[in-house]
Amino acid sequence: MKFQLVFQFDADSLEDFKKLEGLEDIFVAALATDKKSAADGYDLAKGEFNLFLKTDSPRPLFILVADAIRTKLPDLPFRAGYRVFEEEHFIPLWPPSISSFKVSRDKYYPTVEPT
């Protein structure tokens, strides 16, 4: 697969991350209908949660997944962009007003505080 499609959500804490766990079902269902795409992992960076997909058709896959997110979680804001795997530059997809898209390289791995 030639492209990496990234869906990005604001996340500053472990609680934010937990709220985003429901996204997994949305992505699994979308990928079940698009046999030419696959999950490529996720990460939690400072201030953002990124979900990565591999695909040869980033725009149609974006539409499929974005429609599912907006249907199941209509109040959840997100950003999206894609790139050719061998390149660093992302092409912004969503929201329409953004002129650039970046994935933070400053990874954040939250720790769970004992209760």
N, C-alpha and C positions, 0 to 999 in steps of 0.2 A: 504494500500500500504506500502511496506516494506522499500523502498529506497527514499532518497532525492537526486535529481540530481540538480547541481548548474552550471549555466552559469555565468561567471564573466567577466566584461568589465572594462577597465580603465575609471575612471570618477573622476575628481577633482573639478568640478564646476557645477553650475546649467545649464550652457550652454552644458556641456558634457552630462548631464542627458537628456536634451531636444533632443540632437542628437540621443539618444538611444530609444526614444519613438517609433520609427518605428519598433522596435523589437517586439512589442506587436502583430502585424499582423502575423509575422512569427511564434510566439509561439501558437497563436490561431489556425492557419492553421495546424500546426503539431499536436496539441492536438485533433483536429477534426478527424484526421485519426487514432489516437491511443486512443481508448475509455477506455483503462486500465490505463491511466495516467491522471494527473490533475495539474493545476497550484497550487502553494503553496505560492505565494506571491513574493515580491521583497524588497530589501532595498538598501539604498545608504550609504555606509561606507566611511571612509576617504580613498580616492583614488580608490574606486571600487564600481561598481554597480552590484548587484547580483540578478539573477532571479532564483527562486526555483520551482522545479517540483517534484511531488510525482509520483512514479512509482514502478512497480514490475520488470521492465526490463530496467535498466538504460543504458546499452550499446546500445540496439536497438533504444531507444528514443534519446540518444545522437547522433547517426548517422543521424536519421531523422531530428533533429533540426539543427545540425551542417551543414548538406548539404544545408538546406534552408538558413541559415545565409550566408554561403559562396557563394550561388547563388545570393541572393538579395543584400548583402552587402559585396562584396568580399574583400574590403580593411579594414574591421573591425576586429582587432585582439581580441581574447577572450581566456579565460581559462575555463576548465570544470573539475568537479570532482563529485563524489557521495559518499554517506555513508548510512549505515543502520541507520534508524531514532534514535535508542536508543544509538548509538555510537557517539563519538566525532571525530574520525579519518576519514578523507576523502581519497578515492582512486582517484588519479589523472587520468584524461582521455586525456586532451588536453591542450597544445600542447604535442606531444609525448616526447619532451625533458624534461618536468618537472618531478621531482621526488617526489614532495609533493604539496598538495593543501590545502589552508586554507581560511576560510571566516572570515573577520575581525569582531571582537566583538565591535569595536570602531565605533559606528554608527554615521552618519553625516546627519543632516537634514538641507539642505541649506535654507536660507531665501531669499526672493525676495526683492531686493532693490527698493524703490519707484522711479518712473521716473519723 
